[in-house]
Amino acid sequence: MSWQCDDSSILPPAPPVVVVKPTALLVARKDDHNPFFQLAATLNAWALLKHLQIDSTTTQLFVLDDGEPMPTDVLMQTLLAPRHPVTYGRDVVGQTIAFHQAVFLPFEFAGPLVEHLNDEQLCHDSRLVGDFRADVFRAFGLPLVPHSTTFNATAGDKRDCIITIVSRRDYGGRRIARMWLNEHEMVLKMQAKYPMCTVQSVDFATKTMAEQIQLVAASRVVVGMHGAGMANVMFASPNTFVVEIFPLSTFRYGYRNLCQYLGLEYVEFRDGADTPWPESHKFIPEADWFKTFDLIMNVVLNDNERVKYDARQHVQRKIHRQHILHMEFD
Protein backbone atom coordinates (compact mmCIF):
# COMPACT_ATOMS: atom_id res chain seq x y z
CA MET A 1 0.00 0.00 0.00
CA SER A 2 1.22 3.51 -0.76
CA TRP A 3 -0.07 6.98 0.04
CA GLN A 4 0.53 10.15 -1.90
CA CYS A 5 -0.52 13.70 -1.11
CA ASP A 6 -1.39 15.76 -4.14
CA ASP A 7 -2.46 18.84 -2.21
CA SER A 8 0.32 21.31 -3.03
CA SER A 9 -1.01 23.75 -0.43
CA ILE A 10 0.36 21.65 2.46
CA LEU A 11 3.69 20.68 0.83
CA PRO A 12 6.84 22.75 1.43
CA PRO A 13 7.74 24.91 -1.55
CA ALA A 14 10.25 23.36 -3.92
CA PRO A 15 13.66 25.06 -3.83
CA PRO A 16 14.43 27.15 -6.88
CA VAL A 17 16.57 25.54 -9.54
CA VAL A 18 20.05 27.06 -9.86
CA VAL A 19 21.14 26.98 -13.48
CA VAL A 20 24.88 26.77 -14.17
CA LYS A 21 25.66 27.94 -17.70
CA PRO A 22 29.47 27.49 -17.77
CA THR A 23 30.77 23.96 -18.31
CA ALA A 24 30.81 22.50 -14.80
CA LEU A 25 33.94 20.64 -13.73
CA LEU A 26 32.84 18.20 -11.02
CA VAL A 27 35.41 16.69 -8.68
CA ALA A 28 35.32 14.91 -5.31
CA ARG A 29 38.54 14.68 -3.30
CA LYS A 30 39.42 11.57 -1.33
CA ASP A 31 42.41 13.03 0.54
CA ASP A 32 41.87 16.77 0.56
CA HIS A 33 44.89 17.44 2.83
CA ASN A 34 47.41 15.65 0.60
CA PRO A 35 48.94 18.02 -1.97
CA PHE A 36 50.52 15.18 -3.95
CA PHE A 37 47.22 13.45 -4.70
CA GLN A 38 45.49 16.76 -5.41
CA LEU A 39 48.32 17.65 -7.77
CA ALA A 40 47.74 14.28 -9.47
CA ALA A 41 44.02 15.10 -9.75
CA THR A 42 44.81 18.51 -11.26
CA LEU A 43 47.13 17.01 -13.87
CA ASN A 44 44.48 14.41 -14.75
CA ALA A 45 41.84 17.10 -15.15
CA TRP A 46 44.15 19.32 -17.20
CA ALA A 47 44.94 16.45 -19.58
CA LEU A 48 41.25 15.59 -19.94
CA LEU A 49 40.25 19.16 -20.76
CA LYS A 50 43.08 19.34 -23.32
CA HIS A 51 41.78 16.14 -24.93
CA LEU A 52 38.19 17.41 -24.97
CA GLN A 53 39.36 20.83 -26.22
CA ILE A 54 37.42 22.66 -23.51
CA ASP A 55 38.42 26.30 -23.07
CA SER A 56 39.20 27.20 -19.44
CA THR A 57 37.43 30.55 -19.88
CA THR A 58 34.11 28.68 -20.21
CA THR A 59 34.32 26.51 -17.08
CA GLN A 60 33.40 26.57 -13.40
CA LEU A 61 34.87 24.24 -10.75
CA PHE A 62 32.63 22.37 -8.28
CA VAL A 63 34.35 20.49 -5.42
CA LEU A 64 31.58 18.18 -4.23
CA ASP A 65 32.91 16.66 -1.01
CA ASP A 66 32.88 17.55 2.67
CA GLY A 67 36.62 18.31 2.93
CA GLU A 68 38.28 21.61 3.75
CA PRO A 69 39.21 24.27 1.18
CA MET A 70 42.91 23.80 0.38
CA PRO A 71 45.57 25.73 -1.58
CA THR A 72 45.57 22.97 -4.20
CA ASP A 73 41.94 23.88 -4.97
CA VAL A 74 43.26 27.29 -5.99
CA LEU A 75 45.76 25.55 -8.27
CA MET A 76 42.99 23.63 -10.01
CA GLN A 77 40.72 26.65 -10.23
CA THR A 78 43.42 29.03 -11.53
CA LEU A 79 44.53 26.53 -14.16
CA LEU A 80 41.19 25.08 -15.26
CA ALA A 81 38.41 27.54 -14.37
CA PRO A 82 39.85 31.00 -13.70
CA ARG A 83 36.70 33.02 -14.51
CA HIS A 84 34.69 31.74 -11.50
CA PRO A 85 35.39 31.03 -7.83
CA VAL A 86 35.38 27.44 -6.57
CA THR A 87 31.96 26.19 -5.48
CA TYR A 88 32.08 23.65 -2.63
CA GLY A 89 29.54 20.97 -1.80
CA ARG A 90 28.62 22.66 1.47
CA ASP A 91 27.68 25.78 -0.51
CA VAL A 92 25.00 23.96 -2.50
CA VAL A 93 23.46 21.66 0.12
CA GLY A 94 19.68 21.74 -0.27
CA GLN A 95 19.83 23.33 -3.71
CA THR A 96 18.68 21.90 -6.99
CA ILE A 97 21.29 22.56 -9.66
CA ALA A 98 20.92 22.21 -13.41
CA PHE A 99 24.15 22.03 -15.43
CA HIS A 100 24.02 22.92 -19.10
CA GLN A 101 27.14 20.80 -19.53
CA ALA A 102 29.21 18.93 -16.93
CA VAL A 103 32.49 17.01 -16.95
CA PHE A 104 33.27 14.50 -14.20
CA LEU A 105 36.99 14.86 -13.51
CA PRO A 106 39.16 11.74 -13.04
CA PHE A 107 39.86 10.36 -9.57
CA GLU A 108 43.08 11.38 -7.81
CA PHE A 109 44.33 7.82 -7.20
CA ALA A 110 44.76 7.10 -10.93
CA GLY A 111 46.81 8.72 -13.65
CA PRO A 112 50.44 9.45 -14.54
CA LEU A 113 51.63 10.76 -11.16
CA VAL A 114 50.44 7.76 -9.15
CA GLU A 115 52.07 5.12 -11.32
CA HIS A 116 55.16 3.34 -9.92
CA LEU A 117 54.92 4.88 -6.44
CA ASN A 118 56.41 1.77 -4.87
CA ASP A 119 58.76 0.39 -7.51
CA GLU A 120 61.08 1.37 -10.34
CA GLN A 121 59.85 3.99 -12.77
CA LEU A 122 61.49 3.39 -16.12
CA CYS A 123 60.42 6.68 -17.72
CA HIS A 124 62.50 9.82 -17.50
CA ASP A 125 61.72 13.06 -19.35
CA SER A 126 57.97 13.52 -19.71
CA ARG A 127 56.65 16.12 -22.13
CA LEU A 128 53.21 15.71 -20.57
CA VAL A 129 54.41 16.68 -17.08
CA GLY A 130 56.67 19.41 -18.45
CA ASP A 131 53.81 20.98 -20.43
CA PHE A 132 51.59 20.81 -17.35
CA ARG A 133 54.19 22.65 -15.27
CA ALA A 134 54.58 25.30 -17.97
CA ASP A 135 50.80 25.84 -18.11
CA VAL A 136 50.67 26.25 -14.31
CA PHE A 137 53.29 28.99 -14.46
CA ARG A 138 51.42 30.72 -17.30
CA ALA A 139 48.13 30.52 -15.38
CA PHE A 140 49.68 32.17 -12.31
CA GLY A 141 51.56 34.72 -14.41
CA LEU A 142 54.93 33.57 -13.08
CA PRO A 143 58.20 33.13 -15.00
CA LEU A 144 59.85 29.70 -15.21
CA VAL A 145 63.56 30.49 -15.45
CA PRO A 146 66.20 27.73 -15.38
CA HIS A 147 68.98 28.10 -12.84
CA SER A 148 72.48 28.41 -14.20
CA THR A 149 74.27 25.07 -14.00
CA THR A 150 76.51 26.42 -11.20
CA PHE A 151 76.40 29.39 -8.85
CA ASN A 152 79.29 31.86 -8.86
CA ALA A 153 79.94 32.28 -5.15
CA THR A 154 82.23 35.30 -5.57
CA ALA A 155 80.11 37.38 -7.94
CA GLY A 156 76.63 35.94 -7.48
CA ASP A 157 73.70 37.28 -5.48
CA LYS A 158 72.60 35.23 -2.44
CA ARG A 159 69.08 35.41 -3.84
CA ASP A 160 70.28 33.21 -6.72
CA CYS A 161 71.47 30.48 -4.36
CA ILE A 162 68.50 29.62 -2.16
CA ILE A 163 68.41 26.37 -0.19
CA THR A 164 64.85 25.64 0.91
CA ILE A 165 63.98 23.15 3.63
CA VAL A 166 60.40 21.89 3.30
CA SER A 167 59.47 21.81 6.98
CA ARG A 168 56.86 19.43 8.42
CA ARG A 169 55.07 20.83 11.47
CA ASP A 170 51.85 20.15 13.33
CA TYR A 171 49.07 22.48 12.19
CA GLY A 172 45.33 22.95 12.61
CA GLY A 173 45.13 20.26 15.29
CA ARG A 174 46.74 17.68 12.98
CA ARG A 175 49.68 15.66 14.27
CA ILE A 176 52.36 15.27 11.62
CA ALA A 177 54.67 12.27 11.25
CA ARG A 178 58.16 12.16 9.70
CA MET A 179 59.53 15.42 11.09
CA TRP A 180 63.22 16.33 10.99
CA LEU A 181 63.91 16.62 14.71
CA ASN A 182 67.12 18.65 14.52
CA GLU A 183 66.09 20.66 11.46
CA HIS A 184 66.62 24.08 13.07
CA GLU A 185 70.10 23.18 14.25
CA MET A 186 71.11 21.87 10.82
CA VAL A 187 69.69 24.94 9.05
CA LEU A 188 71.96 27.14 11.17
CA LYS A 189 74.97 24.92 10.39
CA MET A 190 74.22 24.93 6.65
CA GLN A 191 73.92 28.72 6.68
CA ALA A 192 77.21 29.05 8.56
CA LYS A 193 79.01 26.69 6.18
CA TYR A 194 77.57 28.22 3.00
CA PRO A 195 77.20 31.96 3.72
CA MET A 196 77.12 32.72 0.00
CA CYS A 197 73.65 31.12 -0.11
CA THR A 198 70.37 31.77 1.68
CA VAL A 199 69.10 28.83 3.73
CA GLN A 200 65.41 28.99 4.61
CA SER A 201 62.98 26.66 6.35
CA VAL A 202 59.43 26.90 4.99
CA ASP A 203 56.13 25.46 6.19
CA PHE A 204 54.05 25.29 3.02
CA ALA A 205 50.85 24.81 5.05
CA THR A 206 51.06 28.54 5.87
CA LYS A 207 51.58 29.71 2.27
CA THR A 208 49.22 30.46 -0.60
CA MET A 209 49.54 28.36 -3.74
CA ALA A 210 51.21 31.20 -5.63
CA GLU A 211 53.72 31.68 -2.80
CA GLN A 212 54.52 27.95 -2.78
CA ILE A 213 55.21 27.95 -6.51
CA GLN A 214 57.42 31.04 -6.28
CA LEU A 215 59.40 29.72 -3.30
CA VAL A 216 60.22 26.42 -4.97
CA ALA A 217 60.94 27.94 -8.38
CA ALA A 218 63.48 30.29 -6.77
CA SER A 219 65.26 27.49 -4.89
CA ARG A 220 68.45 25.98 -6.24
CA VAL A 221 68.34 23.15 -3.67
CA VAL A 222 65.12 21.75 -2.13
CA VAL A 223 65.40 19.49 0.93
CA GLY A 224 62.54 17.79 2.72
CA MET A 225 61.39 14.77 4.67
CA HIS A 226 59.27 12.38 2.64
CA GLY A 227 55.79 13.89 2.81
CA ALA A 228 53.07 15.66 0.90
CA GLY A 229 54.79 19.06 0.91
CA MET A 230 57.45 17.66 -1.42
CA ALA A 231 54.80 17.64 -4.16
CA ASN A 232 55.90 21.22 -4.81
CA VAL A 233 59.03 19.94 -6.55
CA MET A 234 56.66 19.94 -9.54
CA PHE A 235 57.39 23.69 -9.65
CA ALA A 236 61.18 23.50 -9.31
CA SER A 237 63.20 25.23 -12.01
CA PRO A 238 65.55 23.27 -14.26
CA ASN A 239 68.96 22.49 -12.65
CA THR A 240 67.46 22.23 -9.17
CA PHE A 241 68.76 19.59 -6.75
CA VAL A 242 66.06 17.81 -4.73
CA VAL A 243 67.04 15.90 -1.57
CA GLU A 244 64.31 13.63 -0.15
CA ILE A 245 64.94 12.40 3.41
CA PHE A 246 63.39 9.01 4.17
CA PRO A 247 62.81 7.00 7.32
CA LEU A 248 64.95 3.91 6.91
CA SER A 249 62.02 1.56 6.21
CA THR A 250 59.93 3.87 3.98
CA PHE A 251 60.03 3.30 0.23
CA ARG A 252 57.72 5.58 -1.75
CA TYR A 253 58.80 7.20 -4.97
CA GLY A 254 56.28 9.75 -6.22
CA TYR A 255 58.73 12.64 -5.81
CA ARG A 256 61.61 10.72 -7.37
CA ASN A 257 59.34 10.16 -10.36
CA LEU A 258 58.49 13.85 -10.60
CA CYS A 259 62.19 14.69 -10.65
CA GLN A 260 62.79 12.11 -13.40
CA TYR A 261 59.94 13.48 -15.49
CA LEU A 262 61.21 17.06 -15.18
CA GLY A 263 64.97 16.39 -15.43
CA LEU A 264 65.69 17.57 -11.88
CA GLU A 265 68.68 16.28 -9.89
CA TYR A 266 67.29 13.84 -7.29
CA VAL A 267 69.10 12.54 -4.20
CA GLU A 268 67.67 9.99 -1.78
CA PHE A 269 68.89 10.31 1.85
CA ARG A 270 68.34 7.66 4.56
CA ASP A 271 71.10 8.18 7.14
CA GLY A 272 70.36 9.15 10.76
CA ALA A 273 68.23 7.68 13.53
CA ASP A 274 64.45 7.18 13.32
CA THR A 275 61.89 7.24 16.11
CA PRO A 276 59.49 4.27 16.17
CA TRP A 277 56.66 3.97 13.67
CA PRO A 278 54.15 5.56 13.14
CA GLU A 279 55.82 8.89 13.98
CA SER A 280 59.05 7.97 12.15
CA HIS A 281 60.71 11.29 12.98
CA LYS A 282 64.40 11.53 12.13
CA PHE A 283 67.50 12.87 13.88
CA ILE A 284 70.44 13.36 11.51
CA PRO A 285 73.95 13.73 12.97
CA GLU A 286 75.93 16.59 11.51
CA ALA A 287 78.62 14.34 10.01
CA ASP A 288 76.05 12.13 8.29
CA TRP A 289 74.23 15.09 6.78
CA PHE A 290 77.23 16.99 5.44
CA LYS A 291 78.75 13.81 4.02
CA THR A 292 76.00 14.00 1.40
CA PHE A 293 75.11 17.70 1.39
CA ASP A 294 78.69 18.84 0.82
CA LEU A 295 78.88 16.70 -2.32
CA ILE A 296 75.74 18.40 -3.65
CA MET A 297 77.00 21.89 -2.87
CA ASN A 298 80.35 21.05 -4.43
CA VAL A 299 78.51 20.49 -7.72
CA VAL A 300 76.32 23.58 -7.26
CA LEU A 301 79.29 25.88 -6.59
CA ASN A 302 82.06 24.52 -8.85
CA ASP A 303 82.12 24.41 -12.65
CA ASN A 304 84.63 21.55 -12.82
CA GLU A 305 82.61 19.40 -10.44
CA ARG A 306 79.47 20.13 -12.42
CA VAL A 307 81.14 18.96 -15.63
CA LYS A 308 82.18 15.69 -13.96
CA TYR A 309 78.72 15.27 -12.45
CA ASP A 310 77.00 15.78 -15.81
CA ALA A 311 79.35 13.26 -17.43
CA ARG A 312 78.46 10.66 -14.79
CA GLN A 313 74.76 11.40 -15.25
CA HIS A 314 75.13 10.93 -19.01
CA VAL A 315 76.64 7.50 -18.46
CA GLN A 316 73.87 6.59 -16.02
CA ARG A 317 71.22 7.60 -18.54
CA LYS A 318 72.83 5.41 -21.21
CA ILE A 319 72.84 2.47 -18.81
CA HIS A 320 69.22 3.19 -17.97
CA ARG A 321 68.21 3.23 -21.63
CA GLN A 322 69.97 -0.09 -22.19
CA HIS A 323 68.12 -1.49 -19.18
CA ILE A 324 64.78 -0.42 -20.68
CA LEU A 325 65.64 -1.95 -24.05
CA HIS A 326 66.57 -5.24 -22.41
CA MET A 327 63.33 -5.29 -20.44
CA GLU A 328 61.24 -4.50 -23.52
CA PHE A 329 62.84 -6.82 -26.07
CA ASP A 330 64.58 -9.66 -24.22
MITIFI-905585 format. One record per residue (C-alpha): residue in three letters; x negated, y negated, z. Coordinates in pm, 1 decimal. Layout:
N
  type         X         Y         Z
   ALA         X         Y         Z
...
***
This chain:
330
  type         X         Y         Z
   MET       0.0       0.0       0.0
   SER    -122.2    -351.3     -75.9
   TRP       6.7    -697.8       3.8
   GLN     -53.2   -1015.0    -190.4
   CYS      51.8   -1369.5    -110.8
   ASP     139.4   -1575.6    -413.8
   ASP     245.6   -1884.0    -220.5
   SER     -31.5   -2131.2    -302.8
   SER     101.3   -2374.8     -42.5
   ILE     -36.5   -2165.2     246.2
   LEU    -368.7   -2068.2      83.5
   PRO    -683.9   -2275.2     143.2
   PRO    -774.0   -2491.4    -154.7
   ALA   -1024.9   -2335.6    -391.7
   PRO   -1366.0   -2505.8    -383.2
   PRO   -1442.7   -2715.2    -687.7
   VAL   -1656.5   -2554.1    -954.2
   VAL   -2005.3   -2705.8    -985.7
   VAL   -2114.2   -2698.0   -1348.4
   VAL   -2487.7   -2676.6   -1416.5
   LYS   -2566.0   -2794.0   -1769.7
   PRO   -2947.2   -2748.9   -1776.7
   THR   -3077.1   -2396.4   -1830.6
   ALA   -3080.9   -2249.8   -1480.3
   LEU   -3394.4   -2063.8   -1372.7
   LEU   -3284.5   -1820.0   -1102.3
   VAL   -3541.0   -1668.5    -867.8
   ALA   -3531.7   -1490.7    -530.9
   ARG   -3854.2   -1468.1    -330.5
   LYS   -3942.3   -1157.3    -132.7
   ASP   -4241.3   -1302.9      53.8
   ASP   -4187.1   -1677.3      56.4
   HIS   -4488.6   -1743.9     283.3
   ASN   -4740.6   -1564.9      60.3
   PRO   -4893.6   -1801.9    -197.3
   PHE   -5051.6   -1518.3    -395.0
   PHE   -4721.7   -1345.2    -469.9
   GLN   -4549.4   -1676.0    -540.6
   LEU   -4831.9   -1765.1    -777.3
   ALA   -4773.7   -1428.4    -946.7
   ALA   -4402.2   -1510.1    -975.5
   THR   -4481.2   -1850.6   -1126.2
   LEU   -4713.1   -1701.1   -1387.3
   ASN   -4448.0   -1440.7   -1474.5
   ALA   -4183.6   -1710.2   -1515.1
   TRP   -4415.1   -1932.3   -1719.7
   ALA   -4494.2   -1645.4   -1958.0
   LEU   -4124.6   -1558.8   -1993.7
   LEU   -4025.2   -1915.7   -2076.5
   LYS   -4307.6   -1933.8   -2332.4
   HIS   -4178.4   -1613.9   -2492.7
   LEU   -3818.6   -1740.9   -2496.7
   GLN   -3936.2   -2082.8   -2622.3
   ILE   -3742.4   -2266.1   -2350.8
   ASP   -3841.9   -2629.8   -2306.6
   SER   -3920.4   -2720.0   -1944.4
   THR   -3743.0   -3054.7   -1988.1
   THR   -3410.7   -2867.9   -2021.4
   THR   -3432.5   -2651.4   -1708.0
   GLN   -3340.2   -2657.2   -1339.7
   LEU   -3487.3   -2424.1   -1074.8
   PHE   -3263.5   -2237.3    -827.9
   VAL   -3435.4   -2049.1    -542.3
   LEU   -3158.5   -1818.3    -423.3
   ASP   -3291.2   -1666.4    -101.2
   ASP   -3288.3   -1754.7     267.4
   GLY   -3662.0   -1830.8     293.4
   GLU   -3827.6   -2160.6     374.6
   PRO   -3920.7   -2427.0     117.8
   MET   -4291.5   -2379.8      37.7
   PRO   -4557.5   -2572.7    -158.4
   THR   -4557.1   -2297.1    -420.3
   ASP   -4194.1   -2387.8    -496.7
   VAL   -4326.5   -2729.3    -598.9
   LEU   -4575.9   -2555.0    -826.7
   MET   -4298.8   -2362.6   -1001.1
   GLN   -4071.6   -2665.2   -1023.1
   THR   -4341.8   -2902.8   -1152.9
   LEU   -4453.3   -2653.4   -1416.1
   LEU   -4119.2   -2508.3   -1526.2
   ALA   -3840.9   -2753.8   -1436.5
   PRO   -3985.0   -3100.3   -1369.6
   ARG   -3669.6   -3301.6   -1451.1
   HIS   -3468.5   -3174.3   -1150.4
   PRO   -3539.4   -3103.5    -782.8
   VAL   -3538.2   -2743.6    -656.8
   THR   -3196.4   -2619.4    -547.7
   TYR   -3208.3   -2365.0    -262.7
   GLY   -2954.5   -2096.7    -179.8
   ARG   -2861.8   -2265.8     146.7
   ASP   -2767.8   -2578.2     -51.3
   VAL   -2500.1   -2395.6    -250.4
   VAL   -2346.4   -2165.9      12.3
   GLY   -1967.5   -2173.6     -26.7
   GLN   -1982.5   -2333.4    -371.3
   THR   -1868.0   -2190.5    -699.2
   ILE   -2128.5   -2255.8    -965.9
   ALA   -2092.3   -2220.8   -1340.8
   PHE   -2414.6   -2203.0   -1542.9
   HIS   -2401.6   -2292.5   -1910.3
   GLN   -2713.9   -2080.1   -1953.2
   ALA   -2920.8   -1893.1   -1693.3
   VAL   -3248.8   -1701.1   -1694.7
   PHE   -3326.8   -1450.4   -1420.3
   LEU   -3698.8   -1485.7   -1350.7
   PRO   -3916.2   -1174.0   -1304.4
   PHE   -3985.8   -1036.3    -956.7
   GLU   -4307.5   -1137.9    -781.0
   PHE   -4433.2    -781.8    -720.2
   ALA   -4475.6    -710.3   -1092.6
   GLY   -4680.8    -872.2   -1364.7
   PRO   -5044.3    -944.8   -1454.2
   LEU   -5163.2   -1075.7   -1115.6
   VAL   -5043.6    -776.1    -914.5
   GLU   -5207.1    -512.0   -1131.8
   HIS   -5515.5    -334.2    -991.9
   LEU   -5492.1    -488.4    -644.5
   ASN   -5641.1    -176.5    -487.2
   ASP   -5875.6     -38.7    -751.5
   GLU   -6108.3    -136.6   -1033.6
   GLN   -5985.4    -399.5   -1276.6
   LEU   -6148.6    -338.6   -1611.7
   CYS   -6042.4    -667.5   -1771.5
   HIS   -6250.2    -981.7   -1750.4
   ASP   -6172.5   -1306.4   -1934.9
   SER   -5796.7   -1351.8   -1970.9
   ARG   -5665.5   -1612.1   -2213.2
   LEU   -5320.6   -1571.1   -2056.8
   VAL   -5440.9   -1668.1   -1708.2
   GLY   -5666.8   -1940.8   -1845.2
   ASP   -5380.9   -2098.1   -2042.9
   PHE   -5159.4   -2081.0   -1735.4
   ARG   -5419.4   -2265.4   -1526.9
   ALA   -5458.2   -2530.2   -1797.4
   ASP   -5080.1   -2583.7   -1810.5
   VAL   -5067.4   -2624.7   -1431.3
   PHE   -5329.4   -2899.2   -1445.9
   ARG   -5142.0   -3071.6   -1730.1
   ALA   -4812.7   -3052.0   -1538.4
   PHE   -4968.4   -3217.4   -1231.5
   GLY   -5156.2   -3472.5   -1441.1
   LEU   -5493.1   -3356.7   -1308.5
   PRO   -5820.5   -3312.9   -1499.9
   LEU   -5984.6   -2970.0   -1521.2
   VAL   -6355.5   -3048.8   -1544.8
   PRO   -6620.2   -2773.4   -1537.6
   HIS   -6898.3   -2809.8   -1284.3
   SER   -7248.3   -2840.8   -1419.6
   THR   -7427.3   -2507.0   -1399.5
   THR   -7650.7   -2642.2   -1120.2
   PHE   -7640.2   -2939.5    -884.6
   ASN   -7929.2   -3186.4    -885.9
   ALA   -7993.6   -3227.6    -514.8
   THR   -8223.0   -3529.6    -557.0
   ALA   -8011.2   -3738.1    -793.9
   GLY   -7662.5   -3593.7    -747.9
   ASP   -7370.2   -3727.7    -548.4
   LYS   -7260.4   -3523.0    -244.3
   ARG   -6907.6   -3541.2    -384.3
   ASP   -7028.3   -3320.9    -672.3
   CYS   -7147.0   -3048.2    -435.7
   ILE   -6850.5   -2962.4    -215.8
   ILE   -6841.2   -2637.4     -19.5
   THR   -6484.6   -2564.3      90.6
   ILE   -6397.6   -2315.2     363.4
   VAL   -6039.6   -2188.9     330.2
   SER   -5947.1   -2180.6     697.7
   ARG   -5686.2   -1943.1     842.2
   ARG   -5506.6   -2083.5    1147.3
   ASP   -5185.4   -2015.1    1333.3
   TYR   -4907.0   -2247.6    1218.6
   GLY   -4532.9   -2294.8    1261.5
   GLY   -4513.3   -2026.0    1529.3
   ARG   -4673.9   -1768.1    1297.5
   ARG   -4967.9   -1566.4    1427.3
   ILE   -5235.5   -1526.9    1161.7
   ALA   -5466.6   -1227.0    1124.9
   ARG   -5815.5   -1216.4     969.8
   MET   -5952.7   -1542.1    1108.9
   TRP   -6322.4   -1632.6    1099.0
   LEU   -6390.9   -1662.3    1470.8
   ASN   -6712.2   -1865.3    1452.1
   GLU   -6609.5   -2066.1    1146.1
   HIS   -6661.5   -2407.9    1306.7
   GLU   -7009.7   -2317.9    1424.8
   MET   -7111.0   -2186.9    1082.4
   VAL   -6968.5   -2493.6     905.4
   LEU   -7196.2   -2713.5    1116.8
   LYS   -7496.8   -2492.2    1039.2
   MET   -7421.9   -2493.3     665.5
   GLN   -7392.0   -2872.3     668.3
   ALA   -7720.6   -2905.4     855.8
   LYS   -7901.4   -2668.7     618.4
   TYR   -7757.1   -2822.3     300.2
   PRO   -7720.0   -3196.3     372.2
   MET   -7712.2   -3272.4      -0.1
   CYS   -7365.1   -3112.0     -10.5
   THR   -7036.5   -3176.7     168.2
   VAL   -6909.5   -2882.8     373.4
   GLN   -6540.7   -2898.6     461.4
   SER   -6297.9   -2666.1     635.2
   VAL   -5943.0   -2690.4     498.6
   ASP   -5612.7   -2546.0     619.1
   PHE   -5404.7   -2529.2     301.5
   ALA   -5085.0   -2481.4     504.8
   THR   -5106.2   -2854.5     587.5
   LYS   -5157.9   -2971.3     227.0
   THR   -4922.5   -3046.1     -59.9
   MET   -4954.0   -2835.9    -374.5
   ALA   -5121.0   -3119.7    -563.2
   GLU   -5372.2   -3167.5    -279.5
   GLN   -5451.9   -2795.0    -277.6
   ILE   -5520.5   -2795.2    -651.4
   GLN   -5742.4   -3104.2    -627.7
   LEU   -5939.9   -2972.5    -329.5
   VAL   -6022.1   -2641.9    -496.7
   ALA   -6093.8   -2794.2    -838.2
   ALA   -6347.9   -3029.5    -677.5
   SER   -6525.5   -2748.9    -488.8
   ARG   -6844.7   -2597.6    -624.1
   VAL   -6833.6   -2314.7    -367.1
   VAL   -6512.2   -2175.4    -213.3
   VAL   -6540.1   -1949.4      92.5
   GLY   -6254.0   -1778.5     272.4
   MET   -6139.4   -1477.3     467.1
   HIS   -5926.9   -1238.5     264.0
   GLY   -5579.4   -1388.9     281.2
   ALA   -5306.5   -1565.8      89.7
   GLY   -5479.2   -1905.8      91.0
   MET   -5744.6   -1766.5    -142.5
   ALA   -5480.2   -1764.5    -415.9
   ASN   -5590.1   -2121.8    -480.7
   VAL   -5902.7   -1994.3    -655.4
   MET   -5666.2   -1994.0    -954.3
   PHE   -5739.1   -2368.5    -965.3
   ALA   -6117.7   -2349.5    -930.6
   SER   -6320.0   -2522.6   -1200.9
   PRO   -6555.5   -2326.8   -1426.1
   ASN   -6896.1   -2249.2   -1265.3
   THR   -6745.7   -2222.7    -916.6
   PHE   -6876.1   -1959.4    -674.9
   VAL   -6606.5   -1780.8    -472.7
   VAL   -6703.7   -1590.0    -156.5
   GLU   -6431.2   -1363.0     -15.1
   ILE   -6493.6   -1240.0     340.5
   PHE   -6339.0    -901.4     416.6
   PRO   -6281.2    -700.3     731.8
   LEU   -6495.1    -390.6     691.0
   SER   -6202.2    -156.3     620.8
   THR   -5992.7    -386.9     397.9
   PHE   -6002.7    -329.8      23.2
   ARG   -5771.7    -558.3    -174.6
   TYR   -5880.3    -720.0    -497.3
   GLY   -5628.5    -974.8    -621.5
   TYR   -5873.1   -1263.9    -581.2
   ARG   -6160.9   -1072.4    -737.1
   ASN   -5934.0   -1015.6   -1036.0
   LEU   -5849.0   -1385.4   -1059.9
   CYS   -6219.1   -1468.7   -1065.5
   GLN   -6279.1   -1211.1   -1339.7
   TYR   -5993.8   -1348.4   -1549.1
   LEU   -6121.5   -1705.6   -1517.9
   GLY   -6496.9   -1639.5   -1543.0
   LEU   -6568.7   -1756.7   -1188.0
   GLU   -6867.7   -1627.9    -988.8
   TYR   -6729.1   -1384.4    -729.4
   VAL   -6910.5   -1253.8    -420.1
   GLU   -6767.3    -998.6    -177.5
   PHE   -6889.2   -1031.1     185.2
   ARG   -6833.8    -766.1     455.7
   ASP   -7110.0    -818.4     714.4
   GLY   -7035.7    -915.0    1075.6
   ALA   -6822.7    -767.9    1353.3
   ASP   -6445.0    -718.2    1332.2
   THR   -6189.0    -724.3    1610.9
   PRO   -5948.6    -426.6    1617.2
   TRP   -5666.3    -397.4    1366.7
   PRO   -5414.7    -556.2    1313.7
   GLU   -5582.0    -889.4    1398.5
   SER   -5904.8    -796.9    1214.9
   HIS   -6071.2   -1128.7    1298.4
   LYS   -6440.1   -1153.0    1213.0
   PHE   -6750.5   -1287.2    1387.7
   ILE   -7043.8   -1336.5    1150.8
   PRO   -7394.6   -1372.5    1297.1
   GLU   -7592.6   -1658.9    1151.2
   ALA   -7862.2   -1434.2    1001.5
   ASP   -7604.7   -1213.2     828.7
   TRP   -7423.5   -1509.3     677.7
   PHE   -7722.7   -1698.8     544.4
   LYS   -7875.2   -1381.1     402.2
   THR   -7599.8   -1400.4     139.8
   PHE   -7510.6   -1769.7     138.7
   ASP   -7869.2   -1884.2      81.7
   LEU   -7887.6   -1669.7    -232.2
   ILE   -7574.3   -1840.0    -365.5
   MET   -7700.2   -2189.1    -286.8
   ASN   -8035.2   -2105.2    -443.3
   VAL   -7851.0   -2048.8    -772.5
   VAL   -7632.3   -2357.9    -725.6
   LEU   -7929.2   -2587.7    -659.0
   ASN   -8206.2   -2451.8    -885.3
   ASP   -8211.6   -2441.1   -1265.3
   ASN   -8462.8   -2154.9   -1281.9
   GLU   -8261.4   -1939.7   -1043.8
   ARG   -7947.2   -2013.4   -1241.7
   VAL   -8113.7   -1895.5   -1563.1
   LYS   -8217.8   -1569.4   -1396.1
   TYR   -7871.8   -1526.7   -1244.5
   ASP   -7699.6   -1577.5   -1580.5
   ALA   -7935.3   -1325.9   -1742.9
   ARG   -7845.9   -1065.6   -1479.3
   GLN   -7476.2   -1139.7   -1524.8
   HIS   -7512.7   -1093.3   -1901.0
   VAL   -7664.0    -749.7   -1845.6
   GLN   -7386.7    -659.0   -1602.3
   ARG   -7122.1    -760.2   -1853.6
   LYS   -7283.3    -541.1   -2121.0
   ILE   -7284.2    -247.3   -1881.3
   HIS   -6922.1    -319.3   -1797.5
   ARG   -6820.7    -322.9   -2163.4
   GLN   -6996.7       9.3   -2219.1
   HIS   -6812.0     149.4   -1918.0
   ILE   -6478.4      41.5   -2067.9
   LEU   -6563.8     194.8   -2404.7
   HIS   -6656.8     524.4   -2241.2
   MET   -6332.7     528.7   -2043.7
   GLU   -6124.3     449.8   -2352.4
   PHE   -6284.2     682.0   -2606.6
   ASP   -6457.9     966.4   -2421.6
***
